[in-house]
Amino acid sequence: MELLALVYRNLKARPVRSLLTLLGIVVATASMVLFLSFGEGIRGALAGEVARVGPTIQVVPQGSSGFGSSQPEISPATVDKIKSAAKDAGALEAIPVAVLMRGGFDPGSAFIFQGLPAGVSPKIVYPGIQAVEGSLEVGAKDAVLGSKVAQRSGLNLGKELRLSAEVTVKVTGILKESGGFADNFVFVANDGIQKVLGTQNFSSVLLVIKPGGSAESIAQKVDAAVPGVDAQTTGEVVKFMERAVRIGDIIRFGISLVALIVGGLLVANTVMMGVYERIREFGLMRAIGAKRSFIFGLVLLEALLMGLTGGLVGLVLGGLGSQVVNWFTVDAVGLPLSKITFRLAFFALSVATTLGLIAGVLPARTASRIPVVEALGRV
């Protein structure tokens, strides 16, 4: 306790410098926490949404992620082959879909059109959804809106949506909010999307299997029977998304690392300057019997305390920033895309503490090796 009191007194004696150094650690830690919280949030949101879809198998062109491309690539002839192979493999139904995206980077102005065969309900793809108004069935000129799309666009039953100058659909159903991706989709007939894109191709084919059926077995049989396509189970999609999120985590941590290095340099600079200002004090400590290890530990503890305190404050600020992000994303897309997990909090505090230790080693070594005679000779 006496050692901590001495460390606190030394930091308090230089309040402006200590505060600015602490601020550097706080900003670095808060930015790291906030950046990495996106990976945690997106990982949870996507995994939960895929689990909500059920055991559907998604057949996409080889080399595709399965999340849709700017131009559908699966031809009608290939769709027929997939349907035949899926039936032979034991699938209940094969549903070709086309995807169209409209709008900008702002989620509030973006529209994701999910195509389905005319007369098919989106409930076959998203089993948990319900209609709060109108019908779930998608006719040739119909549109079924996710709840978030309807809310942010002010659309209700009977309103018309123009996909292009030639294609217009009318809102015939609005979904009950489910907290998933379906809240942000507009379900329309495939024909309309294909006409807009000027193609007869499809983005993917969804295979519905019976409860308890082996999705992996069916996917393997379809892969073997139809060249040029990749049948992905929900488990494979989750693995793909996990890899994508991990890559994003690495990039975000790399960006945060710049701020962390700057924060570490601030700590090292502050502690080193404090060492040079207190050379006589260290000399007196040595003269009255203090060991080199005591001086080394004293200076190192100052750096460690700044790192740990800055990490704790940065973690709190990062958590508040995460709540602000979720407030925006829940309102915009119906999903919380930022999450502070225990492992993220532990990692952030560990990094901040390690940063303080590393930054304090050189100043502590310098302070512990100051000759007593030289130190006492300073005025």
C-alpha positions as CSV (number, residue, x, y, z in Angstrom):
1,M,0.0,0.0,0.0
2,E,2.9,2.4,0.8
3,L,4.4,1.7,-2.6
4,L,1.0,2.4,-4.3
5,A,0.7,5.6,-2.3
6,L,4.2,6.7,-3.4
7,V,3.3,5.9,-7.1
8,Y,0.1,7.9,-6.8
9,R,2.0,10.9,-5.2
10,N,4.5,10.9,-8.0
11,L,1.8,10.9,-10.7
12,K,-0.2,13.5,-8.9
13,A,2.9,15.8,-8.7
14,R,2.7,16.1,-12.6
15,P,-1.1,16.2,-13.2
16,V,-1.1,17.7,-16.7
17,R,1.5,15.4,-18.1
18,S,-0.1,12.3,-16.4
19,L,-3.6,13.2,-17.6
20,L,-2.5,13.7,-21.2
21,T,-0.7,10.4,-21.1
22,L,-3.7,8.7,-19.6
23,L,-5.8,10.2,-22.3
24,G,-3.7,8.6,-25.0
25,I,-4.2,5.2,-23.5
26,V,-7.9,5.8,-23.0
27,V,-8.4,6.8,-26.7
28,A,-6.3,3.9,-28.0
29,T,-8.1,1.3,-25.8
30,A,-11.6,2.8,-26.5
31,S,-11.0,2.7,-30.3
32,M,-9.7,-0.9,-30.2
33,V,-12.7,-2.0,-28.1
34,L,-15.1,-0.2,-30.4
35,F,-13.5,-1.5,-33.6
36,L,-13.3,-5.1,-32.4
37,S,-16.9,-5.0,-31.0
38,F,-18.1,-4.9,-34.6
39,G,-16.6,-8.3,-35.2
40,E,-18.2,-9.8,-32.0
41,G,-21.6,-8.2,-32.9
42,I,-21.6,-9.2,-36.6
43,R,-20.5,-12.7,-35.7
44,G,-23.4,-13.2,-33.3
45,A,-26.0,-11.5,-35.5
46,L,-25.1,-13.5,-38.6
47,A,-24.8,-16.9,-36.8
48,G,-28.2,-16.2,-35.1
49,E,-29.8,-15.4,-38.4
50,V,-28.4,-18.4,-40.2
51,A,-29.6,-20.6,-37.4
52,R,-33.1,-19.0,-37.7
53,V,-33.2,-19.9,-41.4
54,G,-33.1,-23.7,-40.6
55,P,-31.4,-26.5,-42.5
56,T,-31.8,-25.0,-46.0
57,I,-29.0,-25.8,-48.4
58,Q,-27.9,-22.9,-50.7
59,V,-26.6,-23.8,-54.1
60,V,-24.5,-21.1,-55.6
61,P,-22.0,-20.8,-58.5
62,Q,-18.6,-22.3,-57.7
63,G,-16.3,-19.6,-56.1
64,S,-19.3,-17.6,-54.9
65,S,-19.8,-16.6,-51.3
66,G,-23.5,-17.2,-51.7
67,F,-24.5,-13.7,-50.7
68,G,-25.5,-12.7,-54.1
69,S,-23.6,-11.0,-56.9
70,S,-24.2,-8.0,-59.2
71,Q,-25.4,-10.4,-61.9
72,P,-27.1,-13.8,-61.4
73,E,-25.0,-16.7,-62.9
74,I,-27.1,-19.9,-62.5
75,S,-28.9,-20.6,-65.8
76,P,-32.4,-22.1,-66.0
77,A,-30.9,-25.3,-67.5
78,T,-28.6,-25.6,-64.4
79,V,-31.5,-25.0,-62.1
80,D,-33.4,-27.9,-63.7
81,K,-30.3,-30.1,-63.1
82,I,-30.1,-29.0,-59.5
83,K,-33.9,-29.7,-59.0
84,S,-33.5,-33.2,-60.4
85,A,-30.3,-33.9,-58.3
86,A,-31.9,-32.5,-55.2
87,K,-35.0,-34.7,-55.6
88,D,-32.9,-37.8,-56.1
89,A,-30.9,-36.9,-53.0
90,G,-34.0,-36.6,-50.9
91,A,-34.6,-32.8,-50.7
92,L,-38.3,-31.7,-50.4
93,E,-38.1,-28.7,-52.6
94,A,-35.7,-26.6,-54.7
95,I,-36.4,-22.9,-54.8
96,P,-34.5,-20.7,-57.4
97,V,-34.0,-17.1,-56.2
98,A,-32.7,-13.9,-57.7
99,V,-31.3,-11.0,-55.7
100,L,-31.4,-7.3,-56.5
101,M,-29.8,-4.5,-54.4
102,R,-30.8,-0.8,-54.8
103,G,-29.8,2.3,-52.9
104,G,-26.7,3.8,-51.3
105,F,-24.4,3.1,-48.4
106,D,-27.0,4.5,-45.9
107,P,-29.1,1.5,-44.6
108,G,-32.1,3.8,-44.5
109,S,-32.0,4.3,-48.3
110,A,-31.0,0.8,-49.3
111,F,-33.4,-1.9,-50.6
112,I,-32.6,-5.6,-50.8
113,F,-35.0,-7.4,-53.1
114,Q,-35.1,-11.1,-52.5
115,G,-36.7,-12.9,-55.5
116,L,-38.9,-16.0,-55.1
117,P,-40.9,-18.0,-57.6
118,A,-44.4,-16.5,-58.1
119,G,-46.9,-17.9,-55.6
120,V,-44.2,-19.0,-53.0
121,S,-44.2,-17.6,-49.5
122,P,-40.9,-16.3,-47.9
123,K,-41.9,-18.3,-44.9
124,I,-40.4,-21.4,-46.6
125,V,-37.0,-19.7,-46.3
126,Y,-37.6,-17.9,-43.0
127,P,-39.8,-20.3,-41.1
128,G,-40.4,-18.0,-38.1
129,I,-41.8,-14.9,-40.0
130,Q,-45.4,-13.9,-39.8
131,A,-47.5,-11.3,-41.6
132,V,-48.8,-8.4,-39.5
133,E,-50.7,-7.0,-42.5
134,G,-51.8,-8.5,-45.8
135,S,-50.6,-11.8,-47.2
136,L,-47.3,-13.7,-47.2
137,E,-47.7,-15.1,-50.7
138,V,-45.6,-13.4,-53.4
139,G,-47.5,-13.0,-56.6
140,A,-46.1,-11.9,-60.0
141,K,-46.7,-8.2,-59.2
142,D,-46.6,-8.4,-55.4
143,A,-44.1,-7.2,-52.8
144,V,-43.9,-8.4,-49.2
145,L,-42.0,-6.0,-47.0
146,G,-39.9,-6.6,-44.0
147,S,-40.9,-4.6,-41.0
148,K,-37.9,-2.3,-41.0
149,V,-38.2,-1.5,-44.7
150,A,-41.8,-0.6,-44.2
151,Q,-41.1,1.6,-41.1
152,R,-38.1,3.6,-42.5
153,S,-39.7,4.1,-45.9
154,G,-43.2,4.9,-44.7
155,L,-44.7,2.2,-46.9
156,N,-48.0,0.4,-46.3
157,L,-50.4,-1.9,-48.2
158,G,-51.3,-0.7,-51.7
159,K,-48.2,1.4,-52.1
160,E,-46.2,0.9,-55.3
161,L,-42.5,0.2,-55.6
162,R,-40.6,0.8,-58.8
163,L,-37.7,-1.6,-59.4
164,S,-37.1,0.0,-62.8
165,A,-38.9,2.1,-65.4
166,E,-40.6,-1.1,-66.7
167,V,-41.1,-3.0,-63.5
168,T,-43.5,-1.9,-60.7
169,V,-44.8,-4.0,-57.8
170,K,-47.5,-3.3,-55.2
171,V,-47.1,-3.9,-51.5
172,T,-49.5,-6.8,-50.6
173,G,-48.0,-7.9,-47.3
174,I,-45.9,-6.5,-44.3
175,L,-44.0,-8.8,-42.0
176,K,-44.1,-8.8,-38.2
177,E,-40.7,-7.7,-36.8
178,S,-38.6,-10.7,-36.1
179,G,-35.2,-9.2,-35.3
180,G,-33.6,-10.9,-38.3
181,F,-32.4,-10.1,-41.8
182,A,-35.9,-10.7,-43.2
183,D,-37.0,-7.4,-41.5
184,N,-34.8,-5.6,-44.1
185,F,-35.8,-7.5,-47.2
186,V,-38.4,-6.8,-49.9
187,F,-39.7,-10.2,-51.2
188,V,-40.8,-10.0,-54.9
189,A,-41.2,-12.5,-57.8
190,N,-38.1,-13.6,-59.6
191,D,-39.5,-12.5,-62.9
192,G,-39.4,-8.8,-61.9
193,I,-35.8,-9.0,-60.8
194,Q,-34.7,-10.9,-63.8
195,K,-36.4,-8.3,-66.1
196,V,-34.6,-5.5,-64.3
197,L,-31.2,-7.2,-64.7
198,G,-31.9,-8.3,-68.2
199,T,-31.3,-12.0,-67.6
200,Q,-33.1,-15.3,-67.1
201,N,-30.4,-16.6,-64.6
202,F,-30.8,-17.0,-60.9
203,S,-28.5,-16.0,-58.0
204,S,-28.9,-19.2,-56.0
205,V,-31.1,-22.2,-55.5
206,L,-32.4,-23.0,-51.9
207,L,-33.0,-26.6,-51.0
208,V,-35.5,-27.4,-48.3
209,I,-35.0,-30.8,-46.5
210,K,-37.2,-32.7,-44.2
211,P,-36.6,-32.2,-40.4
212,G,-33.8,-34.4,-39.3
213,G,-32.5,-34.9,-42.8
214,S,-28.8,-34.9,-43.5
215,A,-28.0,-31.6,-45.1
216,E,-24.4,-32.5,-45.6
217,S,-25.3,-35.8,-47.5
218,I,-27.7,-34.0,-49.8
219,A,-25.2,-31.2,-50.5
220,Q,-22.5,-33.7,-51.4
221,K,-24.8,-35.5,-53.8
222,V,-25.9,-32.3,-55.5
223,D,-22.2,-31.2,-55.8
224,A,-21.3,-34.5,-57.4
225,A,-24.3,-34.5,-59.8
226,V,-24.2,-30.9,-61.0
227,P,-20.8,-29.4,-62.2
228,G,-20.1,-25.7,-61.8
229,V,-22.0,-25.2,-58.6
230,D,-21.4,-25.4,-54.8
231,A,-24.0,-26.7,-52.4
232,Q,-23.4,-25.0,-49.1
233,T,-25.1,-26.0,-45.9
234,T,-25.8,-23.5,-43.1
235,G,-22.8,-24.9,-41.2
236,E,-20.5,-24.1,-44.2
237,V,-22.0,-20.6,-44.5
238,V,-21.3,-20.0,-40.8
239,K,-17.7,-21.1,-41.3
240,F,-17.4,-18.8,-44.3
241,M,-18.8,-15.9,-42.3
242,E,-16.5,-16.7,-39.4
243,R,-13.5,-16.5,-41.6
244,A,-14.7,-13.2,-43.1
245,V,-15.3,-11.7,-39.7
246,R,-11.9,-12.9,-38.5
247,I,-10.2,-11.2,-41.4
248,G,-12.1,-8.0,-40.5
249,D,-11.0,-8.4,-36.9
250,I,-7.4,-8.5,-38.0
251,I,-7.8,-5.4,-40.1
252,R,-9.6,-3.5,-37.3
253,F,-6.9,-4.5,-34.8
254,G,-4.2,-3.4,-37.2
255,I,-5.8,0.0,-37.4
256,S,-6.1,0.1,-33.6
257,L,-2.5,-0.9,-33.2
258,V,-1.3,2.4,-34.5
259,A,-3.2,4.2,-31.7
260,L,-1.9,1.7,-29.2
261,I,1.7,2.3,-30.2
262,V,1.2,6.0,-29.9
263,G,-0.3,5.5,-26.5
264,G,2.7,3.3,-25.5
265,L,5.2,6.0,-26.6
266,L,3.3,8.6,-24.5
267,V,3.6,6.4,-21.4
268,A,7.3,5.7,-22.1
269,N,8.0,9.4,-22.6
270,T,6.1,10.5,-19.5
271,V,7.8,7.9,-17.3
272,M,11.3,8.6,-18.7
273,M,10.9,12.4,-18.2
274,G,9.8,11.7,-14.6
275,V,12.9,9.6,-14.1
276,Y,15.3,12.4,-15.2
277,E,13.4,14.9,-13.0
278,R,13.7,12.6,-10.0
279,I,17.4,11.5,-10.2
280,R,18.2,13.2,-6.9
281,E,15.2,11.5,-5.3
282,F,16.3,8.1,-6.5
283,G,19.8,8.8,-5.2
284,L,18.5,9.6,-1.8
285,M,16.5,6.4,-1.8
286,R,19.6,4.4,-2.7
287,A,21.6,6.2,-0.1
288,I,19.3,5.2,2.7
289,G,19.2,1.6,1.7
290,A,16.7,1.2,-1.2
291,K,17.7,-1.6,-3.6
292,R,17.9,-1.4,-7.3
293,S,14.9,-3.7,-7.6
294,F,12.8,-1.4,-5.5
295,I,13.6,1.6,-7.8
296,F,12.9,-0.6,-10.8
297,G,9.6,-1.8,-9.4
298,L,8.5,1.7,-8.4
299,V,9.0,3.2,-11.9
300,L,7.5,0.1,-13.6
301,L,4.4,0.2,-11.3
302,E,3.8,3.8,-12.4
303,A,3.7,2.8,-16.0
304,L,1.6,-0.3,-15.2
305,L,-0.9,1.8,-13.2
306,M,-1.3,4.3,-16.1
307,G,-1.8,1.4,-18.6
308,L,-4.4,-0.3,-16.4
309,T,-6.3,2.8,-15.5
310,G,-6.3,4.0,-19.1
311,G,-7.5,0.5,-20.2
312,L,-10.4,0.5,-17.7
313,V,-11.6,4.0,-18.7
314,G,-11.1,3.1,-22.4
315,L,-13.2,-0.1,-21.9
316,V,-16.0,1.9,-20.4
317,L,-16.0,4.5,-23.2
318,G,-15.8,1.8,-25.8
319,G,-18.8,0.1,-24.2
320,L,-20.7,3.4,-24.4
321,G,-19.7,3.8,-28.0
322,S,-21.0,0.3,-28.7
323,Q,-24.4,1.2,-27.2
324,V,-24.6,4.2,-29.5
325,V,-23.7,2.1,-32.5
326,N,-26.4,-0.5,-31.6
327,W,-28.9,2.3,-31.2
328,F,-28.3,3.3,-34.8
329,T,-28.0,-0.2,-36.3
330,V,-31.1,-1.6,-34.6
331,D,-33.1,1.4,-35.9
332,A,-31.6,1.1,-39.4
333,V,-31.4,-2.7,-40.0
334,G,-33.0,-4.3,-37.0
335,L,-29.8,-5.9,-35.7
336,P,-27.3,-5.0,-33.0
337,L,-24.0,-5.1,-34.8
338,S,-21.7,-4.2,-31.9
339,K,-21.1,-6.3,-28.8
340,I,-18.7,-6.2,-25.9
341,T,-18.0,-9.7,-24.8
342,F,-16.0,-10.9,-21.8
343,R,-13.2,-12.1,-24.0
344,L,-13.1,-8.7,-25.8
345,A,-13.0,-6.9,-22.4
346,F,-10.3,-9.2,-21.1
347,F,-8.2,-8.8,-24.3
348,A,-8.5,-5.0,-24.2
349,L,-7.4,-4.8,-20.6
350,S,-4.6,-7.3,-21.2
351,V,-3.3,-5.2,-24.1
352,A,-3.5,-2.0,-22.2
353,T,-1.7,-3.5,-19.2
354,T,1.0,-5.1,-21.3
355,L,1.4,-1.8,-23.1
356,G,2.1,-0.1,-19.8
357,L,4.6,-2.8,-18.7
358,I,6.5,-2.6,-22.0
359,A,6.6,1.2,-22.0
360,G,7.9,1.2,-18.4
361,V,10.7,-1.3,-18.7
362,L,13.3,1.1,-20.2
363,P,12.6,4.0,-17.9
364,A,12.6,1.6,-14.9
365,R,15.9,0.1,-15.9
366,T,17.4,3.6,-16.4
367,A,16.2,4.7,-12.9
368,S,17.6,1.6,-11.2
369,R,21.0,2.0,-12.7
370,I,21.7,5.6,-11.8
371,P,24.9,5.8,-9.7
372,V,24.3,7.0,-6.2
373,V,27.2,9.5,-6.2
374,E,26.1,11.0,-9.5
375,A,22.5,11.3,-8.3
376,L,23.4,13.0,-5.0
377,G,25.6,15.4,-6.9
378,R,22.7,16.8,-8.9
379,V,21.3,20.1,-7.6
